[in-house]
Amino acid sequence: MRFPASRVKRYALYAVASFLLAWILFFDSHSVLKRVQLHREHSRLVEENHALQGSVDELKHDLDALDSEEVTEKVAREEYGMRKPGETVYRVEKKPEE
């Protein structure tokens, strides 16, 4: 059984079009799948960037709060056991609960 030439051309055209469509969708360097993956990664990175920017803002606020002399003196006394010249420091320890 022989197919007419126009029918063969039509099938060849469908085969080439199907191949090109599959190539564009799945295998090309700019394929739809790759673009979807890149879009998801971009969205994730934007969210992560937003969260990190919030942390940076919070740390800047904390740093500004530490700039006062009262806070600096409190940290120096409580965490590092520092004292002013001529000052006597008495350490009071809590009694362990039984």
Legacy VTK file of the C-alpha trace (Angstrom):
# vtk DataFile Version 3.0
C-alpha trace
ASCII
DATASET POLYDATA
POINTS 98 float
0.000 0.000 0.000
1.402 3.345 -1.020
0.656 6.633 0.642
0.073 9.706 -1.475
2.946 12.223 -1.496
0.862 14.895 0.230
0.083 12.511 3.070
3.776 11.632 3.499
4.657 15.326 3.549
1.967 15.970 6.140
3.244 13.150 8.389
6.818 14.360 7.969
5.715 17.879 8.891
3.897 16.547 11.986
6.953 14.502 12.973
9.303 17.472 12.588
6.898 19.777 14.463
6.530 17.201 17.259
10.283 16.791 17.479
10.838 20.572 17.634
8.122 20.988 20.253
9.606 18.207 22.406
13.083 19.720 21.963
11.899 23.187 23.034
9.904 21.860 25.990
12.436 19.437 27.438
15.937 19.459 25.945
16.873 22.994 24.907
19.088 25.113 27.169
16.146 27.531 27.487
13.552 24.794 27.903
10.291 25.298 29.696
11.297 22.864 32.451
14.557 24.709 33.084
12.747 28.050 33.136
10.252 26.719 35.710
13.119 25.440 37.883
14.914 28.780 37.636
11.715 30.647 38.512
11.232 28.484 41.616
14.836 29.011 42.688
14.495 32.757 42.120
11.363 32.861 44.283
13.111 30.910 47.038
16.134 33.204 46.920
13.942 36.312 47.041
12.189 34.952 50.151
15.528 34.060 51.750
16.878 37.516 50.910
13.826 39.131 52.509
14.277 37.072 55.687
17.991 37.897 55.847
17.258 41.590 55.320
14.906 41.420 58.309
17.713 39.870 60.372
20.123 42.593 59.248
17.646 45.299 60.239
17.150 43.671 63.645
20.909 43.398 64.210
21.372 47.049 63.217
18.729 47.999 65.761
20.495 45.929 68.434
23.814 47.513 67.517
22.349 50.992 67.823
20.943 50.063 71.241
24.392 48.878 72.373
25.844 52.268 71.513
24.650 53.858 74.769
27.090 54.129 77.684
24.677 52.549 80.164
24.368 49.368 78.133
28.122 49.206 77.539
28.789 49.582 81.269
26.167 46.957 82.141
27.679 44.420 79.709
31.204 45.169 80.952
30.194 44.647 84.568
27.918 41.628 84.197
29.648 39.624 81.498
33.290 40.579 81.923
33.446 41.376 85.646
34.985 44.790 85.064
34.859 47.547 87.669
35.600 51.225 87.973
38.901 52.298 89.577
38.652 52.349 93.390
35.426 50.345 93.370
35.012 47.149 95.395
32.948 44.412 93.809
31.183 41.750 95.833
29.923 38.739 93.959
26.712 37.243 95.245
25.981 33.724 94.127
22.569 32.131 94.297
22.151 29.230 96.648
21.445 26.017 94.705
17.905 24.809 95.131
17.545 21.378 96.633
LINES 1 99
98 0 1 2 3 4 5 6 7 8 9 10 11 12 13 14 15 16 17 18 19 20 21 22 23 24 25 26 27 28 29 30 31 32 33 34 35 36 37 38 39 40 41 42 43 44 45 46 47 48 49 50 51 52 53 54 55 56 57 58 59 60 61 62 63 64 65 66 67 68 69 70 71 72 73 74 75 76 77 78 79 80 81 82 83 84 85 86 87 88 89 90 91 92 93 94 95 96 97
